[in-house]
Amino acid sequence: MSKRAVLEVIALDVEDAVAAQAGGADRLELVTDMAADGLTPPVAVLTGIRAAVDLSLRVMVRLADGFAAGAANDVDRLVRTAGELRAAGADEFVLGFLDAHGCVDLTAVERVVAELDGCPWTFHRALDHAADRDAVRKQLDGLPGLDTYLTAGSADGVDAGLPTLLAEAARHTEPGYEQQLLVGGGLRLGHVPRLRAAGLNAFHIGGAARPHGWTGPVSERSVRQWRRTLDAAQPE
């Protein structure tokens, strides 16, 4: 039997979380402000969702649009935010910072990760905007808690990034490539069979779970359709 694929759904509030769990999601990514591609949610949202569902929750650590951590005082705020989330019970996270040259901002990442105290975390789609994906992976390899990369393979989405995703999946035993690939960013149901056949087993959806767009809630029916599609597409 093949391993069940992980389905992660973006949740903005308790209503989203309940619908995602009912539809068969395995994990939620908690964010606010999708106009800025997802920022850190208020602690009250975290605690409300934690009380409403029993899924794994990965909480975004990001305070401004873009992938820059900002100046030293901005990094201080990120560290404080991570500490507040930890104190409120968060135990899984999402983050990722680049410098002006598209290289990983290792100082900022390391400072935030130190505050997470070994909790598991995802390096998000900053990877897709990096100047050198391989360099990012090798620089981050070995950081405590890093177990996942959220990526479309390209800044332009899965359609453009599919060859990169397949190539990186084939390198999963190499240093820097052992973390789970969580495919997200322009992901469609039609992509699933090929990705599953290549052994990819983690998928991330946001707008695809919302038939009425970001102004509407997560649809239990949409999530269930993704769950069934993932379960039906078995890897070779």
C-alpha positions as CSV (number, residue, x, y, z in Angstrom):
1,M,0.0,0.0,0.0
2,S,1.3,3.5,-0.8
3,K,1.6,6.1,1.8
4,R,-1.4,8.4,2.0
5,A,-0.6,11.8,0.6
6,V,-0.6,14.8,2.9
7,L,-3.2,17.5,2.0
8,E,-2.5,20.9,3.6
9,V,-5.2,23.7,3.3
10,I,-4.8,27.4,3.9
11,A,-7.2,28.5,6.7
12,L,-7.9,32.1,7.6
13,D,-10.4,31.4,10.4
14,V,-12.3,28.8,12.4
15,E,-14.9,28.3,9.6
16,D,-12.2,27.5,7.1
17,A,-10.5,25.1,9.5
18,V,-13.7,23.2,10.3
19,A,-14.6,22.8,6.6
20,A,-11.0,21.7,5.7
21,Q,-11.0,19.0,8.4
22,A,-14.5,17.8,7.4
23,G,-13.3,17.5,3.8
24,G,-10.3,15.4,4.7
25,A,-7.4,17.8,5.1
26,D,-4.4,16.5,7.1
27,R,-2.9,19.9,8.0
28,L,-3.7,23.6,7.9
29,E,-1.5,26.5,7.1
30,L,-2.7,29.5,9.2
31,V,-2.3,32.9,7.7
32,T,-4.1,36.3,7.4
33,D,-4.1,38.9,4.6
34,M,-4.0,36.9,1.4
35,A,-3.7,40.2,-0.5
36,A,-0.1,40.1,0.8
37,D,0.2,36.4,0.1
38,G,-0.3,35.4,3.7
39,L,1.0,37.0,6.9
40,T,1.1,36.0,10.5
41,P,-2.4,35.5,11.9
42,P,-3.5,37.0,15.2
43,V,-2.9,34.7,18.2
44,A,-6.7,34.7,18.8
45,V,-7.1,33.0,15.4
46,L,-4.5,30.3,16.3
47,T,-6.2,29.6,19.7
48,G,-9.7,29.5,18.2
49,I,-8.7,27.1,15.4
50,R,-6.7,25.0,17.9
51,A,-9.9,24.6,19.9
52,A,-12.1,23.8,16.9
53,V,-10.1,21.1,15.1
54,D,-7.5,18.5,15.9
55,L,-5.4,18.8,12.8
56,S,-1.7,19.8,12.6
57,L,-1.4,23.6,12.3
58,R,1.5,25.3,10.6
59,V,1.5,29.0,11.4
60,M,3.0,31.6,9.1
61,V,5.9,33.8,10.5
62,R,5.8,36.8,8.1
63,L,4.9,40.4,8.9
64,A,5.1,42.1,5.5
65,D,4.5,41.4,1.8
66,G,7.5,40.1,-0.1
67,F,10.3,37.8,1.0
68,A,12.6,40.3,2.8
69,A,13.0,40.0,6.6
70,G,13.7,43.7,6.8
71,A,16.1,45.7,8.9
72,A,17.5,44.5,12.3
73,N,14.4,45.9,14.2
74,D,12.1,44.0,11.8
75,V,14.0,40.8,12.5
76,D,13.6,41.5,16.2
77,R,9.8,41.8,15.6
78,L,9.8,38.5,13.7
79,V,11.6,36.8,16.6
80,R,9.2,38.3,19.1
81,T,6.2,37.2,17.0
82,A,7.6,33.6,16.8
83,G,7.9,33.6,20.6
84,E,4.4,34.8,21.1
85,L,3.0,32.1,18.8
86,R,5.0,29.5,20.7
87,A,3.7,30.8,24.0
88,A,0.2,30.5,22.6
89,G,0.7,26.9,21.8
90,A,1.9,26.9,18.2
91,D,4.2,24.0,17.5
92,E,4.6,24.0,13.7
93,F,5.6,27.0,11.5
94,V,6.1,28.4,8.0
95,L,8.8,30.9,7.1
96,G,11.4,32.0,4.6
97,F,13.4,35.1,3.9
98,L,15.6,36.2,1.0
99,D,18.0,39.1,0.7
100,A,18.0,41.8,-2.0
101,H,20.1,39.5,-4.3
102,G,17.7,36.5,-4.0
103,C,19.9,34.6,-1.7
104,V,18.6,33.1,1.6
105,D,18.8,35.6,4.5
106,L,20.4,33.0,6.7
107,T,20.8,35.4,9.7
108,A,17.1,36.1,9.8
109,V,16.1,32.5,9.3
110,E,18.5,31.3,11.9
111,R,17.3,33.8,14.5
112,V,13.6,32.9,14.0
113,V,14.4,29.2,14.0
114,A,16.3,29.5,17.2
115,E,13.1,30.9,18.8
116,L,11.1,27.9,17.5
117,D,13.3,25.7,19.7
118,G,13.3,22.6,17.4
119,C,9.7,22.8,16.3
120,P,9.0,21.5,12.7
121,W,8.8,24.2,10.0
122,T,8.3,24.7,6.3
123,F,10.5,26.9,4.1
124,H,7.9,28.5,1.9
125,R,7.7,29.6,-1.7
126,A,10.6,32.1,-1.2
127,L,12.4,29.1,-2.6
128,D,10.7,29.7,-6.0
129,H,11.9,33.3,-6.0
130,A,15.5,32.5,-5.1
131,A,18.4,33.2,-7.4
132,D,19.8,29.7,-6.9
133,R,17.4,27.0,-5.5
134,D,20.2,24.5,-4.9
135,A,22.3,27.0,-2.9
136,V,19.3,27.8,-0.7
137,R,18.7,24.1,0.1
138,K,22.4,23.5,0.9
139,Q,22.6,26.6,3.1
140,L,19.5,25.6,5.1
141,D,20.3,21.9,5.3
142,G,20.7,20.9,8.9
143,L,18.8,23.7,10.5
144,P,16.7,22.4,13.4
145,G,13.1,21.5,12.6
146,L,13.3,22.1,8.8
147,D,11.3,19.2,7.3
148,T,9.4,20.7,4.4
149,Y,9.8,22.9,1.3
150,L,6.6,24.5,-0.1
151,T,7.3,25.0,-3.8
152,A,5.7,25.1,-7.2
153,G,9.1,24.6,-8.8
154,S,8.8,28.1,-10.3
155,A,7.7,31.6,-9.3
156,D,5.1,31.2,-12.2
157,G,3.4,28.2,-10.6
158,V,3.3,24.4,-11.0
159,D,2.6,24.5,-14.8
160,A,6.0,26.1,-15.3
161,G,7.7,24.4,-12.4
162,L,6.7,20.8,-13.1
163,P,10.1,19.7,-14.6
164,T,11.9,21.2,-11.6
165,L,9.6,19.5,-9.1
166,L,10.1,16.1,-10.8
167,A,13.9,16.6,-10.9
168,E,14.1,17.6,-7.2
169,A,11.9,14.7,-6.2
170,A,14.4,12.4,-7.8
171,R,17.2,13.8,-5.7
172,H,15.4,13.1,-2.4
173,T,18.4,11.1,-0.9
174,E,20.9,13.9,-1.5
175,P,21.9,16.4,1.2
176,G,19.6,19.4,1.0
177,Y,16.9,17.4,-0.8
178,E,15.8,15.1,2.0
179,Q,13.0,17.3,3.2
180,Q,9.5,16.7,2.1
181,L,8.4,18.6,-1.1
182,L,5.0,20.2,-0.4
183,V,3.6,21.1,-3.9
184,G,1.6,24.3,-4.0
185,G,1.2,27.5,-6.1
186,G,-1.1,27.2,-9.1
187,L,-1.7,23.5,-8.3
188,R,-4.6,21.9,-10.1
189,L,-6.3,18.5,-9.8
190,G,-4.9,17.7,-13.3
191,H,-1.3,17.9,-12.0
192,V,-1.9,15.2,-9.3
193,P,-1.5,12.0,-11.2
194,R,1.9,12.9,-12.7
195,L,3.2,14.2,-9.3
196,R,2.0,11.2,-7.4
197,A,3.5,8.9,-10.0
198,A,6.8,10.6,-9.4
199,G,6.5,9.9,-5.7
200,L,5.5,13.3,-4.5
201,N,3.2,12.9,-1.5
202,A,2.3,16.3,-0.1
203,F,0.1,19.0,-1.6
204,H,-0.9,22.5,-0.5
205,I,-4.1,24.3,-1.7
206,G,-5.5,27.8,-1.0
207,G,-7.7,29.2,-3.7
208,A,-8.4,25.8,-5.1
209,A,-10.4,25.1,-1.9
210,R,-12.5,28.2,-2.3
211,P,-15.0,28.2,-5.2
212,H,-16.0,31.8,-4.5
213,G,-12.4,33.1,-4.2
214,W,-10.6,34.5,-1.2
215,T,-13.7,36.5,-0.1
216,G,-15.5,33.2,0.4
217,P,-14.8,30.3,2.9
218,V,-13.1,27.0,2.3
219,S,-15.5,24.5,0.8
220,E,-15.7,21.1,2.4
221,R,-16.8,19.7,-0.9
222,S,-13.8,21.1,-2.7
223,V,-11.4,19.7,-0.1
224,R,-13.1,16.4,-0.3
225,Q,-12.6,16.3,-4.1
226,W,-8.9,16.9,-3.6
227,R,-8.8,14.2,-0.9
228,R,-10.4,11.7,-3.3
229,T,-8.1,12.6,-6.2
230,L,-5.0,12.3,-4.1
231,D,-6.1,8.9,-2.7
232,A,-7.0,7.6,-6.1
233,A,-3.7,8.6,-7.7
234,Q,-1.2,6.0,-6.5
235,P,2.5,6.4,-7.0
236,E,4.3,3.8,-9.1
